Amino acid sequence: MKAVVFYEHNTEKSMDEFMAVFPRHEVLEEEFIKSGKVLGTGAFANPREGAMAIFINKEAAEEFVNGDPFVQEGLIAKVTIREWNDELA
């Protein structure tokens, strides 16, 4: 079963703070893309509304969240992981 991760940004943090951490986040993201563990990822149209990603399973989603510099540095106010039944797969 796939898993979807929702990030809600910490609104007390500036975009400059996010951008300072973004290169490290991007390295982690690239590792997950290359390994095939993430199927889609990105910010919402209004980046202040947060972001989401789709992972191959809950374990991969948890691994990503636990290693993400955005989460480690308090830039994310809330993380939600939901298992998801992809009807197209």
C-alpha positions in Angstrom: 0.0 0.0 0.0 1.3 3.4 -0.9 1.6 6.3 1.6 1.1 10.0 1.2 2.9 12.6 3.3 1.5 16.0 4.0 3.7 18.8 5.3 2.3 21.9 6.9 4.8 24.7 7.1 5.7 26.4 10.3 4.3 29.9 9.6 6.7 31.4 12.0 9.6 30.6 9.7 10.5 32.7 6.8 11.0 31.6 3.2 14.7 32.5 3.6 14.9 30.0 6.4 13.4 27.3 4.1 15.7 28.2 1.2 18.7 28.0 3.5 17.8 24.3 4.3 16.5 23.4 0.8 19.8 22.1 -0.7 20.0 19.5 2.1 16.3 18.6 1.6 16.9 18.3 -2.1 19.8 15.8 -1.6 17.6 13.5 0.5 14.8 13.9 -2.1 17.1 12.9 -4.9 18.2 9.8 -3.0 14.6 8.7 -2.6 13.8 9.4 -6.3 16.9 7.4 -7.5 15.9 4.5 -5.2 12.4 4.5 -6.5 10.9 5.0 -3.0 9.1 8.3 -3.9 6.6 8.5 -6.7 5.8 12.2 -6.6 6.6 15.2 -4.5 6.2 18.9 -4.4 4.8 22.1 -2.8 1.3 23.2 -3.3 0.6 26.1 -5.7 0.8 28.4 -2.7 4.1 27.1 -1.1 3.0 28.5 2.3 0.2 25.9 2.3 2.8 23.1 2.5 3.7 20.2 0.4 2.9 16.5 -0.2 4.7 13.4 -1.5 3.6 9.9 -2.5 5.8 7.0 -1.4 5.8 3.3 -2.3 4.9 2.4 1.3 4.6 3.7 4.8 8.1 2.6 5.8 9.6 4.7 3.0 7.5 7.7 4.0 8.6 7.4 7.6 12.2 7.0 6.6 12.1 10.2 4.5 10.3 12.3 7.2 12.8 11.1 9.9 15.7 12.2 7.7 14.3 15.4 6.3 16.3 18.5 7.3 13.0 20.6 7.0 11.5 18.4 9.8 14.7 18.2 11.8 15.1 22.0 11.8 11.5 22.8 12.8 10.5 24.3 9.5 7.5 21.9 9.4 4.8 22.4 11.9 2.9 19.2 11.2 3.5 16.0 9.3 0.7 13.6 8.4 1.3 10.2 6.9 -1.6 8.3 5.5 -1.7 5.0 3.9 -3.3 5.2 0.5 -5.0 2.8 -1.9 -4.0 3.9 -5.4 -6.9 2.8 -7.6 -4.8 3.2 -10.8 -2.0 0.9 -9.8 
